[in-house]
Amino acid sequence: MATYLVQFTYTPETWATLLQKPQDRSTPSQELVQRLGGKLLGLYYTLGAYDGIALLEAPDDLTASAVSLAVKASGIMKMNEVTRLFSMDETLEAMRKANSGAFSPPRV
């Protein structure tokens, strides 16, 4: 399975609801990811540009996209960015494959 990083920011309305009634959002997040064929590895809240991140495994990009779209459709997010992560083995394989290709840089 591939690994994905999801960076998210809640809407002000979502934060107002969560402050009024604090909730553990990892359970519904895990349930959604499992229903769509993946596994939630962790849900974390952060300081900085995003309110939090989720790490998940999914069998393919379409499944990861489906998770993202389902969350976006709920209306609770202001921002939801998904990034495919590559393991070191996958990166080394990509490097070896790239080495077999030739790319000509611009010439003056």
DOZATI-484107 format. One record per residue (C-alpha): x, y, z; residue number from 1. Coordinates in nm, 2 decimals, padded with zeros to 4 digits, m for minus. Layout:
! DOZATI-484107
<mikol><c1>X</c1><c2>Y</c2><c3>Z</c3><pos>NUM</pos></mikol>
...
! end
This chain:
! DOZATI-484107
<mikol><c1>00.00</c1><c2>00.00</c2><c3>00.00</c3><pos>1</pos></mikol>
<mikol><c1>00.11</c1><c2>00.35</c2><c3>m00.07</c3><pos>2</pos></mikol>
<mikol><c1>00.15</c1><c2>00.61</c2><c3>00.21</c3><pos>3</pos></mikol>
<mikol><c1>m00.01</c1><c2>00.96</c2><c3>00.20</c3><pos>4</pos></mikol>
<mikol><c1>00.02</c1><c2>01.28</c2><c3>00.40</c3><pos>5</pos></mikol>
<mikol><c1>m00.30</c1><c2>01.48</c2><c3>00.44</c3><pos>6</pos></mikol>
<mikol><c1>m00.26</c1><c2>01.84</c2><c3>00.56</c3><pos>7</pos></mikol>
<mikol><c1>m00.58</c1><c2>02.00</c2><c3>00.66</c3><pos>8</pos></mikol>
<mikol><c1>m00.73</c1><c2>02.32</c2><c3>00.80</c3><pos>9</pos></mikol>
<mikol><c1>m01.08</c1><c2>02.32</c2><c3>00.95</c3><pos>10</pos></mikol>
<mikol><c1>m01.34</c1><c2>02.59</c2><c3>00.87</c3><pos>11</pos></mikol>
<mikol><c1>m01.40</c1><c2>02.84</c2><c3>01.16</c3><pos>12</pos></mikol>
<mikol><c1>m01.75</c1><c2>02.68</c2><c3>01.20</c3><pos>13</pos></mikol>
<mikol><c1>m01.59</c1><c2>02.34</c2><c3>01.25</c3><pos>14</pos></mikol>
<mikol><c1>m01.36</c1><c2>02.48</c2><c3>01.51</c3><pos>15</pos></mikol>
<mikol><c1>m01.65</c1><c2>02.65</c2><c3>01.69</c3><pos>16</pos></mikol>
<mikol><c1>m01.83</c1><c2>02.32</c2><c3>01.70</c3><pos>17</pos></mikol>
<mikol><c1>m01.52</c1><c2>02.13</c2><c3>01.83</c3><pos>18</pos></mikol>
<mikol><c1>m01.46</c1><c2>02.40</c2><c3>02.10</c3><pos>19</pos></mikol>
<mikol><c1>m01.82</c1><c2>02.38</c2><c3>02.21</c3><pos>20</pos></mikol>
<mikol><c1>m01.82</c1><c2>02.00</c2><c3>02.21</c3><pos>21</pos></mikol>
<mikol><c1>m01.46</c1><c2>01.85</c2><c3>02.20</c3><pos>22</pos></mikol>
<mikol><c1>m01.45</c1><c2>01.53</c2><c3>01.99</c3><pos>23</pos></mikol>
<mikol><c1>m01.19</c1><c2>01.27</c2><c3>01.91</c3><pos>24</pos></mikol>
<mikol><c1>m01.20</c1><c2>01.29</c2><c3>01.52</c3><pos>25</pos></mikol>
<mikol><c1>m00.96</c1><c2>00.99</c2><c3>01.48</c3><pos>26</pos></mikol>
<mikol><c1>m01.25</c1><c2>00.74</c2><c3>01.51</c3><pos>27</pos></mikol>
<mikol><c1>m01.47</c1><c2>00.87</c2><c3>01.23</c3><pos>28</pos></mikol>
<mikol><c1>m01.15</c1><c2>00.94</c2><c3>01.02</c3><pos>29</pos></mikol>
<mikol><c1>m01.04</c1><c2>00.58</c2><c3>01.07</c3><pos>30</pos></mikol>
<mikol><c1>m01.38</c1><c2>00.45</c2><c3>00.98</c3><pos>31</pos></mikol>
<mikol><c1>m01.40</c1><c2>00.65</c2><c3>00.66</c3><pos>32</pos></mikol>
<mikol><c1>m01.05</c1><c2>00.54</c2><c3>00.54</c3><pos>33</pos></mikol>
<mikol><c1>m01.12</c1><c2>00.17</c2><c3>00.62</c3><pos>34</pos></mikol>
<mikol><c1>m01.46</c1><c2>00.18</c2><c3>00.44</c3><pos>35</pos></mikol>
<mikol><c1>m01.28</c1><c2>00.31</c2><c3>00.13</c3><pos>36</pos></mikol>
<mikol><c1>m01.00</c1><c2>00.04</c2><c3>00.15</c3><pos>37</pos></mikol>
<mikol><c1>m00.72</c1><c2>00.21</c2><c3>00.34</c3><pos>38</pos></mikol>
<mikol><c1>m00.57</c1><c2>00.24</c2><c3>00.69</c3><pos>39</pos></mikol>
<mikol><c1>m00.54</c1><c2>00.55</c2><c3>00.90</c3><pos>40</pos></mikol>
<mikol><c1>m00.19</c1><c2>00.55</c2><c3>01.05</c3><pos>41</pos></mikol>
<mikol><c1>m00.23</c1><c2>00.86</c2><c3>01.26</c3><pos>42</pos></mikol>
<mikol><c1>m00.42</c1><c2>01.19</c2><c3>01.31</c3><pos>43</pos></mikol>
<mikol><c1>m00.23</c1><c2>01.48</c2><c3>01.46</c3><pos>44</pos></mikol>
<mikol><c1>m00.30</c1><c2>01.84</c2><c3>01.53</c3><pos>45</pos></mikol>
<mikol><c1>m00.03</c1><c2>02.09</c2><c3>01.46</c3><pos>46</pos></mikol>
<mikol><c1>00.10</c1><c2>02.45</c2><c3>01.51</c3><pos>47</pos></mikol>
<mikol><c1>00.16</c1><c2>02.64</c2><c3>01.19</c3><pos>48</pos></mikol>
<mikol><c1>m00.01</c1><c2>02.68</c2><c3>00.85</c3><pos>49</pos></mikol>
<mikol><c1>m00.23</c1><c2>02.37</c2><c3>00.89</c3><pos>50</pos></mikol>
<mikol><c1>m00.45</c1><c2>02.27</c2><c3>01.18</c3><pos>51</pos></mikol>
<mikol><c1>m00.34</c1><c2>01.91</c2><c3>01.15</c3><pos>52</pos></mikol>
<mikol><c1>m00.21</c1><c2>01.62</c2><c3>00.95</c3><pos>53</pos></mikol>
<mikol><c1>m00.32</c1><c2>01.26</c2><c3>00.89</c3><pos>54</pos></mikol>
<mikol><c1>m00.10</c1><c2>00.98</c2><c3>00.77</c3><pos>55</pos></mikol>
<mikol><c1>m00.28</c1><c2>00.70</c2><c3>00.58</c3><pos>56</pos></mikol>
<mikol><c1>m00.21</c1><c2>00.40</c2><c3>00.37</c3><pos>57</pos></mikol>
<mikol><c1>m00.42</c1><c2>00.33</c2><c3>00.06</c3><pos>58</pos></mikol>
<mikol><c1>m00.39</c1><c2>00.08</c2><c3>m00.22</c3><pos>59</pos></mikol>
<mikol><c1>m00.37</c1><c2>00.35</c2><c3>m00.49</c3><pos>60</pos></mikol>
<mikol><c1>m00.41</c1><c2>00.72</c2><c3>m00.57</c3><pos>61</pos></mikol>
<mikol><c1>m00.78</c1><c2>00.68</c2><c3>m00.65</c3><pos>62</pos></mikol>
<mikol><c1>m00.85</c1><c2>00.55</c2><c3>m00.31</c3><pos>63</pos></mikol>
<mikol><c1>m00.66</c1><c2>00.84</c2><c3>m00.15</c3><pos>64</pos></mikol>
<mikol><c1>m00.84</c1><c2>01.08</c2><c3>m00.37</c3><pos>65</pos></mikol>
<mikol><c1>m01.18</c1><c2>00.93</c2><c3>m00.27</c3><pos>66</pos></mikol>
<mikol><c1>m01.09</c1><c2>00.98</c2><c3>00.10</c3><pos>67</pos></mikol>
<mikol><c1>m01.00</c1><c2>01.34</c2><c3>00.03</c3><pos>68</pos></mikol>
<mikol><c1>m01.32</c1><c2>01.40</c2><c3>m00.17</c3><pos>69</pos></mikol>
<mikol><c1>m01.54</c1><c2>01.25</c2><c3>00.09</c3><pos>70</pos></mikol>
<mikol><c1>m01.39</c1><c2>01.48</c2><c3>00.36</c3><pos>71</pos></mikol>
<mikol><c1>m01.41</c1><c2>01.78</c2><c3>00.13</c3><pos>72</pos></mikol>
<mikol><c1>m01.78</c1><c2>01.71</c2><c3>00.05</c3><pos>73</pos></mikol>
<mikol><c1>m01.86</c1><c2>01.71</c2><c3>00.43</c3><pos>74</pos></mikol>
<mikol><c1>m01.79</c1><c2>02.09</c2><c3>00.44</c3><pos>75</pos></mikol>
<mikol><c1>m01.57</c1><c2>02.08</c2><c3>00.76</c3><pos>76</pos></mikol>
<mikol><c1>m01.25</c1><c2>02.16</c2><c3>00.59</c3><pos>77</pos></mikol>
<mikol><c1>m01.12</c1><c2>02.49</c2><c3>00.45</c3><pos>78</pos></mikol>
<mikol><c1>m00.81</c1><c2>02.32</c2><c3>00.31</c3><pos>79</pos></mikol>
<mikol><c1>m00.73</c1><c2>01.95</c2><c3>00.25</c3><pos>80</pos></mikol>
<mikol><c1>m00.41</c1><c2>01.87</c2><c3>00.06</c3><pos>81</pos></mikol>
<mikol><c1>m00.29</c1><c2>01.51</c2><c3>m00.01</c3><pos>82</pos></mikol>
<mikol><c1>00.07</c1><c2>01.43</c2><c3>m00.08</c3><pos>83</pos></mikol>
<mikol><c1>00.19</c1><c2>01.09</c2><c3>m00.19</c3><pos>84</pos></mikol>
<mikol><c1>00.49</c1><c2>00.98</c2><c3>00.02</c3><pos>85</pos></mikol>
<mikol><c1>00.76</c1><c2>00.75</c2><c3>m00.12</c3><pos>86</pos></mikol>
<mikol><c1>00.96</c1><c2>00.51</c2><c3>00.10</c3><pos>87</pos></mikol>
<mikol><c1>01.34</c1><c2>00.50</c2><c3>00.07</c3><pos>88</pos></mikol>
<mikol><c1>01.32</c1><c2>00.18</c2><c3>m00.14</c3><pos>89</pos></mikol>
<mikol><c1>01.07</c1><c2>00.34</c2><c3>m00.38</c3><pos>90</pos></mikol>
<mikol><c1>01.29</c1><c2>00.65</c2><c3>m00.40</c3><pos>91</pos></mikol>
<mikol><c1>01.60</c1><c2>00.44</c2><c3>m00.48</c3><pos>92</pos></mikol>
<mikol><c1>01.40</c1><c2>00.26</c2><c3>m00.75</c3><pos>93</pos></mikol>
<mikol><c1>01.30</c1><c2>00.59</c2><c3>m00.90</c3><pos>94</pos></mikol>
<mikol><c1>01.66</c1><c2>00.71</c2><c3>m00.89</c3><pos>95</pos></mikol>
<mikol><c1>01.78</c1><c2>00.40</c2><c3>m01.07</c3><pos>96</pos></mikol>
<mikol><c1>01.50</c1><c2>00.43</c2><c3>m01.33</c3><pos>97</pos></mikol>
<mikol><c1>01.58</c1><c2>00.80</c2><c3>m01.38</c3><pos>98</pos></mikol>
<mikol><c1>01.94</c1><c2>00.72</c2><c3>m01.43</c3><pos>99</pos></mikol>
<mikol><c1>01.85</c1><c2>00.50</c2><c3>m01.73</c3><pos>100</pos></mikol>
<mikol><c1>01.68</c1><c2>00.79</c2><c3>m01.90</c3><pos>101</pos></mikol>
<mikol><c1>01.85</c1><c2>01.08</c2><c3>m02.07</c3><pos>102</pos></mikol>
<mikol><c1>01.73</c1><c2>01.44</c2><c3>m02.05</c3><pos>103</pos></mikol>
<mikol><c1>01.89</c1><c2>01.71</c2><c3>m02.25</c3><pos>104</pos></mikol>
<mikol><c1>01.92</c1><c2>02.04</c2><c3>m02.06</c3><pos>105</pos></mikol>
<mikol><c1>01.87</c1><c2>02.37</c2><c3>m02.25</c3><pos>106</pos></mikol>
<mikol><c1>02.17</c1><c2>02.48</c2><c3>m02.45</c3><pos>107</pos></mikol>
<mikol><c1>02.29</c1><c2>02.83</c2><c3>m02.50</c3><pos>108</pos></mikol>
! end
